[in-house]
Amino acid sequence: MNCNAVHNNLIFYLDNELNQEEKQELEKHLETCEECNNLYNQIAATYTFENIPEVSADFTDNVMQKIVPSRKVDFNKQQFIKFSRRIAAAILFMLISVSAVYIFTQQQQERYAQQQDAEEEIRNYYFADLDSYDLNTYYTSNTEEEE
């Protein structure tokens, strides 16, 4: 067993949680490695349970009673009103934003329709005669006159 493994297993050794083979390897390493043996002695000196004071049976209950219970958050009326106003303001802002976008797109569509109507009127004004005029007749009559 190397020093790293011994360092990782010292607490388990002190708690007697190692199997027999691991325990023997660790003890063999402690006999040969002065550094690990010093570390073991330091930990073992502070890790003993000899001087633990006895506690009464109601010790846990006494401690639990002295712990300040966490305050339950009361959602009182004033907080509710503040919260409601913020929510209402957010909803109003969203409503105004959506309405503004809708109105803007409607205006754009109306302008486009007006522009299309104006272009149609211009076409009808300048090219109205072409619809009733037969180009084939014009072409044939002009070619016969030239001959």
C-alpha positions in Angstrom: 0.0 0.0 0.0 1.4 3.4 -0.9 1.3 6.6 1.2 -1.6 8.1 -0.7 -3.8 5.0 -0.1 -2.8 5.1 3.6 -3.8 8.7 3.9 -7.1 8.0 2.3 -7.8 5.0 4.6 -6.6 6.2 8.0 -10.0 7.3 9.2 -11.5 4.0 8.0 -8.8 2.2 10.0 -9.5 4.2 13.1 -13.2 3.4 12.7 -12.4 -0.2 12.2 -14.1 -0.3 8.8 -11.3 -2.0 6.8 -11.3 -5.7 6.0 -8.6 -7.8 7.5 -6.3 -7.7 4.4 -6.5 -3.9 4.1 -5.9 -3.5 7.8 -2.7 -5.7 7.7 -1.4 -3.8 4.6 -2.0 -0.5 6.3 -0.3 -1.6 9.6 2.7 -3.0 7.6 3.1 0.4 5.8 2.8 2.3 9.1 5.7 0.2 10.5 8.0 1.1 7.5 6.9 4.7 6.7 7.8 7.2 9.4 5.8 10.1 7.7 2.6 8.0 7.6 3.2 6.8 11.1 3.5 10.4 12.4 0.3 11.3 10.6 -1.5 8.3 12.1 -0.4 9.3 15.6 -1.5 12.9 15.1 -4.9 11.8 13.8 -5.3 9.1 16.4 -4.6 11.5 19.3 -7.4 13.8 18.3 -9.8 11.1 17.0 -10.4 9.2 20.2 -13.8 9.2 21.7 -12.6 8.9 25.3 -13.5 12.4 26.6 -17.0 12.7 25.1 -19.4 14.1 27.7 -22.6 12.3 28.5 -25.7 14.0 27.3 -29.2 13.8 28.7 -32.0 11.9 26.9 -33.8 15.2 26.2 -30.8 16.9 24.8 -32.0 16.8 21.2 -35.5 18.1 22.2 -33.9 21.0 24.2 -31.7 22.0 21.2 -34.6 21.8 18.8 -36.7 24.0 21.0 -34.0 26.7 21.1 -33.6 26.8 17.4 -35.6 29.7 16.0 -38.2 28.3 13.7 -38.0 29.8 10.3 -40.5 32.5 9.7 -43.3 31.6 7.4 -43.7 34.2 4.7 -47.1 35.8 5.1 -48.4 37.1 1.8 -50.4 39.9 3.3 -52.8 42.2 1.6 -50.3 45.1 1.0 -47.8 42.8 -0.7 -50.6 41.4 -2.8 -51.7 44.8 -3.9 -48.1 45.8 -4.9 -47.7 42.5 -6.8 -51.1 43.0 -8.5 -50.2 46.5 -9.6 -46.9 45.3 -11.1 -48.7 42.5 -13.0 -51.4 44.9 -14.2 -48.7 47.3 -15.4 -46.9 44.5 -17.3 -50.1 43.3 -18.9 -51.1 46.9 -19.9 -47.6 47.5 -21.4 -47.9 44.3 -23.4 -51.4 45.2 -24.6 -50.3 48.7 -25.8 -47.2 47.2 -27.5 -49.3 44.6 -29.4 -51.9 47.2 -30.3 -49.2 49.6 -31.7 -47.7 46.9 -33.8 -51.2 45.9 -35.1 -52.1 49.5 -36.0 -48.8 50.1 -37.7 -49.2 47.0 -39.9 -52.8 48.0 -40.7 -51.6 51.4 -41.8 -48.9 49.9 -44.0 -51.4 47.6 -45.7 -53.8 50.6 -46.3 -50.9 52.6 -47.8 -50.0 49.7 -50.1 -53.6 49.3 -51.2 -53.9 53.0 -51.9 -50.6 52.9 -53.9 -51.9 49.9 -55.9 -55.2 51.8 -56.6 -53.3 54.9 -57.8 -51.1 52.9 -60.1 -54.2 51.2 -61.5 -55.8 54.6 -62.2 -52.7 55.8 -63.9 -52.6 52.7 -66.1 -56.2 53.0 -67.0 -55.8 56.7 -67.8 -52.8 56.4 -70.1 -53.4 53.0 -71.5 -57.2 52.8 -71.8 -57.1 53.3 -75.5 -54.8 50.3 -76.0 -57.3 47.9 -74.6 -59.9 48.8 -77.2 -57.4 49.2 -80.0 -56.6 46.2 -82.1 -52.9 46.1 -82.8 -53.3 43.5 -85.6 -55.6 45.9 -87.5 -53.2 48.7 -87.0 -50.3 46.6 -88.2 -52.1 45.2 -91.3 -53.5 48.6 -92.3 -50.1 50.3 -92.0 -48.4 47.6 -94.0 -50.9 47.8 -96.8 -50.6 51.6 -97.1 -46.8 51.3 -97.4 -47.0 48.8 -100.3 
